Amino acid sequence: MHLLLGLLFLGVLAYLFHRIFLAPAAVQTALQQAEAGRSERGFAFLSNGLLFLRPHGGELQQLHSPYVQEAIDRRERARDRHSWKQGTSFGISAGGNMRNFEAGDKPVLATTAAFEANGDLLYFLKDEGIGGLFRREAASGNELRVLLRQHLHLEDLSLSPDGSTLAASSRQSAGIANLALFNRDGSAFREVSGGDTVDAAPAWIPDAPRRLLFQSSGLARDENGYIVAQGNASIQMLDMDTGSVAPILENPRFDFLKPRVSPAGDLLFIRRPYELPRYGSASMFVDTLLFPFRLLRAVFHYLNFFSLMYTRKPLTSASGPAVQADLKSILLQGRRIDAEKALRSERPVQGVASLVPSSWELVSRTRAGLETVLATNVASYDLGTDGSIVYSNGRGVFVIGPDGRAGLALRDQLVAEVFASA
């Protein structure tokens, strides 16, 4: 009897020891492992037209394209060949004007990227005349040319679930954007939408491979054909078999951006208030009233620039978030952001200053219509194949794991677009 009581007492002690000491440690270890997985998750992002890659568990690196370097080398060789013509009769064109052999290099900018299932990275580069789609092999790091065309401008690359087809937004010179589809090898390029609209951010539906979600905004033009306003963005669905388009989510008070479908079948999107363009007599009165103050501010910033250039000291010692000159006014999701104002007024996310307001929400919507706000201050996001979400508030990259917990992965001066690895 005493032996049984002793064994029972030891069993109770072992249970209490496990609950008090071992179980919390195991939970803490699991949480630490999940947090490490979030912080080490692979992704890529755009910043000022440059593409940066952070492999899973690896170090952040800027992606340098051999194609871009070849283009720069060709321009340098051409400049060297023709430099002797400057100031001579050989530098006069047929129209009588002087040829400029010292013209500055056209910048080559990255506009979008997408990961393939094997870890290869697809990305699009463009300058003023030519656009090209390239593939960076994860195993070797080699760059392969997939598609190269004049006046081609692609954004919002999206790979089909089976990996055979790519969808993108094809930008045109008139300000419109159409949805385009083409094969993984760059062949069979065709546009599948039209109209005086901006169609962007195509997203595949896993259980409906012949249907495509996308965001769409109408354009308003004046009598001369110039764009004077862009309507609110709605989410539409394209049936590729019939060519018909059906609205999925629209509200004149909001923009619905970057639709994605999660592995569970939920619809994800960014929701933000729509800013209706207004310019009437009241706006003219305000502009006239504020003109002297805006002029003085412009003069001050002009003088402050020269002070920084020649004395390395600003004209003011006022404290505040540091903002680079080229980041003073930036474009995020089609809207111009005053970076200096945003960094001073917007709510930080996990200690990272935000470039977009808290009204820019990442929302998950079930098939039954139940909506959940997953994050606020969301400038861009992407969805991983495991259901994890990578998003940015403009100055940092965060990862929401399948468990719903969010963690900081990276800080940077500007994160315009993020792309989750497979």
C-alpha positions in Angstrom: 0.0 0.0 0.0 2.8 2.4 0.9 4.6 1.5 -2.3 1.5 2.4 -4.4 1.1 5.7 -2.6 4.8 6.4 -3.2 4.6 5.7 -6.9 1.4 7.8 -7.1 3.2 10.7 -5.3 6.2 10.4 -7.7 3.9 10.4 -10.7 2.2 13.6 -9.5 5.5 15.3 -8.9 6.7 14.3 -12.4 3.5 15.7 -13.9 3.8 19.0 -12.1 7.5 19.2 -13.0 6.7 18.7 -16.7 3.8 21.3 -16.6 5.8 23.9 -14.7 9.3 23.6 -16.2 9.4 21.4 -19.4 6.1 22.4 -21.1 6.7 26.2 -21.1 10.3 25.6 -22.3 8.9 23.4 -25.2 6.3 26.0 -26.0 9.0 28.7 -25.9 11.3 26.6 -28.2 8.4 26.1 -30.6 7.7 29.9 -30.7 11.4 30.7 -31.2 11.6 28.2 -34.1 8.4 29.7 -35.6 9.9 33.2 -35.2 13.2 32.2 -36.7 11.3 30.7 -39.7 9.5 34.0 -40.2 12.6 36.1 -40.0 14.6 33.7 -42.3 11.9 33.3 -44.9 13.0 33.9 -48.5 11.6 36.9 -50.5 12.5 39.6 -52.9 11.5 43.2 -53.0 11.8 46.4 -55.2 13.3 49.6 -54.1 13.8 52.6 -56.4 13.7 50.3 -59.4 16.3 48.0 -58.0 15.7 44.3 -57.2 16.9 42.8 -53.9 16.8 39.1 -53.0 16.9 37.5 -49.6 17.1 33.7 -50.0 15.7 31.5 -47.3 18.2 31.7 -44.4 20.6 33.7 -46.5 21.9 37.3 -46.6 20.3 40.2 -48.4 21.8 40.9 -51.9 21.1 43.2 -54.7 20.4 41.4 -58.0 22.9 42.5 -60.6 21.8 41.6 -64.1 24.4 40.6 -66.7 22.0 41.9 -69.4 22.1 45.4 -67.8 25.9 45.3 -67.5 26.2 44.3 -71.1 23.9 47.3 -72.1 26.0 49.7 -70.1 29.2 48.4 -71.6 27.8 48.8 -75.1 26.9 52.4 -74.4 30.3 53.1 -73.0 32.0 51.6 -76.1 29.7 53.6 -78.4 30.4 56.8 -76.5 34.2 56.2 -76.8 33.9 55.5 -80.5 32.0 58.8 -81.2 33.6 61.1 -78.7 36.1 62.5 -81.3 33.1 63.8 -83.4 32.1 66.3 -80.7 32.6 69.8 -81.9 33.3 68.8 -85.5 31.2 68.8 -88.6 30.6 65.1 -88.1 28.6 66.0 -85.1 26.0 67.8 -87.2 22.8 65.9 -88.0 20.9 66.1 -91.3 18.5 68.6 -89.8 21.3 70.9 -88.8 21.2 70.1 -85.1 24.2 68.9 -83.1 24.3 65.2 -82.3 24.7 64.5 -78.6 27.1 61.6 -78.2 27.4 62.2 -74.5 23.7 61.5 -73.7 23.2 60.1 -70.2 22.5 56.4 -69.8 18.9 55.4 -69.9 18.2 53.8 -66.5 17.2 50.1 -66.6 14.6 49.5 -63.9 13.1 46.4 -62.4 9.3 46.5 -62.3 8.1 43.1 -61.0 9.3 39.6 -60.0 7.9 36.2 -59.2 9.3 33.0 -57.8 8.9 29.6 -59.4 8.3 26.4 -57.5 11.9 25.3 -57.9 13.2 28.6 -56.4 14.1 30.3 -59.7 13.3 34.0 -59.8 11.6 35.6 -62.8 11.9 39.4 -63.1 11.2 42.1 -65.6 13.7 44.9 -66.6 13.0 47.9 -68.8 14.4 51.1 -70.1 12.8 53.8 -72.3 12.8 51.5 -75.4 13.1 47.8 -74.5 11.7 45.5 -71.9 12.8 42.0 -71.1 11.8 39.1 -68.9 14.6 37.1 -67.3 15.0 34.1 -65.1 17.7 33.7 -62.4 18.4 30.0 -61.7 18.5 29.3 -58.0 21.0 26.5 -58.3 23.6 28.2 -60.5 22.7 31.9 -60.2 22.8 32.2 -64.0 20.6 34.6 -65.8 18.5 33.4 -68.8 16.7 35.6 -71.2 13.0 34.6 -71.6 11.4 37.5 -73.5 12.8 40.7 -75.0 10.7 43.2 -77.0 10.7 46.9 -77.9 8.2 49.1 -75.9 7.3 46.2 -73.6 6.4 47.1 -70.1 5.1 44.4 -67.7 4.1 44.6 -64.1 2.5 42.2 -61.5 3.9 38.9 -62.7 1.8 35.9 -61.6 2.6 32.3 -62.2 -0.2 29.8 -62.8 -0.5 26.9 -60.2 0.9 24.4 -62.6 3.8 26.7 -63.5 3.1 26.6 -67.3 1.6 30.1 -67.8 2.4 33.6 -66.7 -0.1 36.5 -66.3 1.0 40.1 -66.1 -0.2 43.7 -66.5 1.0 45.1 -69.8 1.3 48.9 -69.7 0.7 51.0 -72.8 1.8 54.5 -73.8 -1.7 55.9 -73.6 -1.9 55.2 -69.8 -4.0 52.1 -70.1 -2.9 48.6 -68.9 -4.2 45.3 -70.2 -3.9 41.7 -68.8 -1.4 39.6 -70.8 -0.8 35.9 -70.8 2.2 34.0 -72.2 3.9 30.6 -71.7 6.7 30.0 -69.3 9.3 30.2 -72.1 8.0 33.6 -73.3 6.0 32.2 -76.3 2.4 32.8 -77.2 2.2 36.3 -75.8 -1.3 37.7 -76.1 -3.5 40.4 -74.3 -6.8 39.1 -72.9 -8.4 42.4 -71.7 -9.0 45.8 -73.3 -10.7 49.1 -72.9 -9.8 52.5 -71.4 -8.9 50.9 -68.1 -6.0 50.1 -65.9 -6.1 46.3 -65.4 -3.4 45.1 -63.0 -2.4 42.5 -60.4 -3.7 39.3 -62.0 -4.2 36.3 -59.6 -4.9 32.7 -60.4 -7.6 30.7 -58.7 -6.2 27.3 -57.6 -9.5 25.4 -58.2 -10.5 27.3 -61.3 -7.5 27.5 -63.7 -9.4 29.1 -66.5 -10.5 32.1 -64.4 -8.3 35.0 -63.4 -8.9 37.7 -60.7 -7.5 41.2 -61.2 -8.0 44.8 -60.1 -9.4 47.3 -62.6 -9.8 51.1 -62.6 -11.5 53.2 -65.3 -9.9 56.3 -66.8 -11.5 59.7 -67.3 -10.1 61.9 -70.1 -10.7 65.5 -71.2 -11.6 66.6 -74.7 -7.9 66.3 -75.8 -7.6 62.8 -74.6 -5.5 63.6 -71.5 -6.2 61.6 -68.3 -7.8 63.8 -65.7 -8.8 61.1 -63.2 -8.7 57.4 -62.4 -11.7 55.6 -60.9 -11.7 53.4 -57.8 -10.1 50.0 -58.2 -12.5 47.0 -58.1 -11.8 43.3 -58.2 -13.0 41.6 -61.3 -12.9 38.0 -62.6 -12.1 37.1 -66.2 -13.4 33.8 -67.6 -10.8 32.9 -70.2 -13.1 30.5 -72.0 -15.9 33.0 -72.7 -13.9 36.3 -72.4 -16.6 37.6 -70.0 -15.7 39.7 -67.0 -17.7 39.7 -63.8 -17.4 42.0 -60.7 -16.3 40.3 -57.5 -15.8 43.2 -55.1 -16.5 46.9 -55.7 -17.4 49.9 -53.6 -17.1 53.5 -54.8 -15.7 54.4 -51.4 -12.7 52.0 -51.5 -9.9 50.8 -53.7 -9.5 47.0 -53.7 -6.0 46.1 -54.7 -3.8 43.0 -55.4 -6.3 40.1 -55.1 -4.8 36.7 -54.1 -6.5 33.4 -53.3 -5.1 31.5 -50.3 -4.7 27.7 -50.2 -7.8 27.6 -48.0 -9.8 29.4 -50.8 -10.1 32.8 -49.0 -9.7 36.0 -51.0 -7.0 38.3 -49.8 -6.7 42.0 -50.9 -5.6 45.4 -49.8 -8.4 47.8 -49.0 -7.9 51.5 -48.8 -10.2 54.6 -49.0 -10.6 55.9 -52.5 -9.6 59.5 -52.9 -11.9 61.2 -55.3 -10.1 63.8 -57.3 -11.5 67.3 -56.7 -10.6 70.5 -58.2 -13.0 73.4 -58.3 -13.4 77.0 -57.2 -12.6 76.1 -53.6 -9.4 74.3 -54.6 -8.4 77.3 -56.7 -9.0 79.6 -53.7 -6.9 77.4 -51.4 -4.1 77.2 -54.0 -4.0 80.9 -54.4 -4.0 81.5 -50.6 -1.2 79.1 -50.0 0.9 80.0 -53.0 3.3 82.4 -51.1 3.9 79.9 -48.4 4.6 77.1 -50.9 6.9 79.4 -52.8 8.9 80.2 -49.6 9.1 76.5 -48.8 10.4 75.7 -52.3 13.0 78.5 -51.9 14.0 77.2 -48.5 14.5 73.6 -49.7 16.5 74.9 -52.7 18.9 76.8 -50.4 19.0 73.9 -48.0 20.1 71.6 -50.8 23.1 73.9 -51.6 24.0 74.2 -47.9 24.1 70.4 -47.7 26.2 70.2 -50.9 28.8 72.7 -50.0 28.9 72.8 -46.2 27.5 69.3 -45.3 25.2 71.1 -42.9 21.4 71.7 -43.2 19.9 75.1 -42.7 17.8 73.7 -39.8 18.6 71.5 -36.9 15.0 70.4 -36.4 14.9 66.7 -35.5 12.7 64.2 -37.3 12.9 61.0 -39.4 15.7 61.2 -42.0 14.4 61.1 -45.5 16.5 60.8 -48.6 16.0 63.5 -51.2 14.8 61.0 -53.8 12.3 59.5 -51.3 10.6 62.8 -50.5 7.7 62.0 -52.8 7.2 58.4 -53.9 4.5 56.3 -55.7 3.0 53.3 -53.9 0.2 51.4 -55.5 -0.6 54.2 -57.9 -0.8 56.9 -55.2 1.8 59.5 -54.5 3.0 59.5 -50.9 4.7 62.4 -49.0 7.4 60.2 -47.3 8.5 63.0 -44.9 4.9 63.6 -43.7 4.1 59.9 -43.5 7.2 59.0 -41.4 6.2 61.7 -38.9 2.5 61.0 -38.6 1.8 57.3 -39.5 1.7 54.5 -36.9 4.9 52.3 -36.8 4.6 48.6 -37.2 6.7 46.6 -34.7 8.9 49.7 -34.3 9.3 50.3 -38.1 8.0 53.6 -39.4 5.2 53.4 -42.0 5.0 55.1 -45.3 1.3 54.3 -45.7 -1.6 55.0 -43.3 -3.3 52.5 -41.1 -6.4 52.7 -43.4 -4.5 50.6 -45.9 -5.6 47.2 -44.6 -4.8 43.6 -45.7 -8.1 41.8 -45.6 -9.0 38.1 -45.8 -12.6 37.3 -47.1 -14.1 33.8 -46.9 -16.4 32.4 -49.5 -19.2 33.1 -47.1 -18.3 36.8 -47.0 -16.8 37.0 -43.5 -13.9 39.5 -43.5 -10.9 39.7 -41.2 -8.2 42.4 -41.1 -4.9 40.6 -41.1 -2.6 43.7 -40.9 -2.8 47.5 -41.3 -0.3 50.0 -42.9 0.1 47.5 -45.8 1.8 49.0 -48.9 2.4 45.6 -50.7 2.1 41.9 -49.9 2.4 38.5 -51.5 1.2 35.0 -50.6 3.5 32.0 -50.2 2.4 28.5 -51.3 2.3 27.4 -47.6 -0.2 30.1 -46.8 2.3 32.5 -45.2 2.1 36.2 -46.1 5.0 38.6 -46.7 4.0 42.2 -46.5 5.6 45.7 -46.3 4.6 49.0 -44.7 7.0 50.8 -47.1 10.0 50.7 -44.7 10.1 47.1 -43.5 9.2 43.5 -44.5 7.0 41.4 -42.2 6.0 37.7 -42.4 2.7 36.4 -41.1 3.2 32.6 -40.7 0.5 29.9 -41.1 -0.1 30.2 -37.3 -1.2 33.8 -37.8 1.7 35.4 -35.9 3.6 38.2 -37.5 7.4 38.9 -37.3 9.8 41.5 -38.6 12.1 40.1 -41.4 13.9 43.2 -42.6 14.2 47.0 -42.4 15.0 49.2 -45.4 14.7 52.8 -46.6 12.0 51.9 -49.2 10.2 48.6 -49.9 7.8 49.3 -52.8 6.8 45.7 -53.7 7.4 42.4 -52.1 7.5 38.9 -53.6 7.2 35.7 -51.5 9.4 32.7 -52.4 7.7 29.3 -53.0 
